[in-house]
């Protein structure tokens, strides 16, 4: 289904997907963190604590929406939208089944890399509009980090695009072969690390680290607007995992049809758990280490990967 | 429906542009500029030039606009003092702006209209063929020019250190 109303329908669908992935993600993260730290995580609520997310949601929806006195009201109110909307719209190019994506376009890969970069603006607007030091510092740190890590992330995806010879996610997933996985392994590692940094998650959570910046760029947010920042984080994590499993892990390979969709979901969930695993096992980096990792380690790695793929293509 | 979309985009773009030139509040200016740039990207999509639309979002919204906001956050210190918007050259500027507007209307009126269908050859393969084929010298020259600009900025601002 295409056209204007199709766009509206897919937009709403992706919004629901982001919402579901947020509440499941918050619950999952607490469980994963609990098991890593030798405790149980939420377990008093019914069904392995899964009802915890219902409680959390009710609490967030009914919480007072506080506006700090010194904040710039208009910008303060719309900044969370700048975070969530790009994530939701980037989901539209993901091929959820073999040979089908909501928006099947020849520049899908570029679309996925470009549109979430709007959320850098959301980080900056949020940091600026609260008019306090923690938030400003968090906003600037977040923006610097997200812009730097966009470079290795885009370069790593380029390796697979070169192998497939297309930027259309649906065609790319159809072209994917199992021997691509060892060939593009470096790119996958770079993509994984750069995605964590793009999302401002640990060990790259300098922009929102609670022990030094309270909450970083969302220090003064509460209630539903705070929930929208969480939506952008967990939705972004799901989107990055979906995109990573489509581009690097073959998406629905080796099955097709409904089973293929299940395979894609399993790969995505495993990647999301790996993201959480990284957050809860590695210590936070220093700002200079963070920048050095992006420019001196990940970018050269991605460039080496592109050379390798170039040699492989010539040798084929 | 597409006509409605065309005029909606036009309304957003013009509102954004008016906000940019009339407001004294820098952050509102950034928002207006963002609305304008996004609606320009919307126009590219409208005419089927998807690659241009994504490039616009990547470079202008995700790059230039972010740079502007970072500059404002690190430089703009006082909230109370608002910048002066006009100077003595208002009349000359108005003449130049009107002349440019007339030139654009005159030059583009036949090319772009609400009903026009998609522009042919605007996809990625066509753009790539053009840039790395017939237009390769121009592409290289523009790249060299940008590099020279970067080096010049370094030389002017902090070259001695």
Interface residues (C-beta under 8 A of the other chain):
Chain A: X4 X72 X75 X105 X106 X107 X110 X111 X113 X114 X115 X117 X118 X120 X121 X124 X125 X127 X128 X129 X136 X139 X140 X143 X144 X147 X150 X167
Chain B: X1 X5 X27 X31 X34 X50 X51 X54 X55 X57 X58 X61 X62 X63 X65 X66 X69 X70 X72 X73 X74 X123 X124
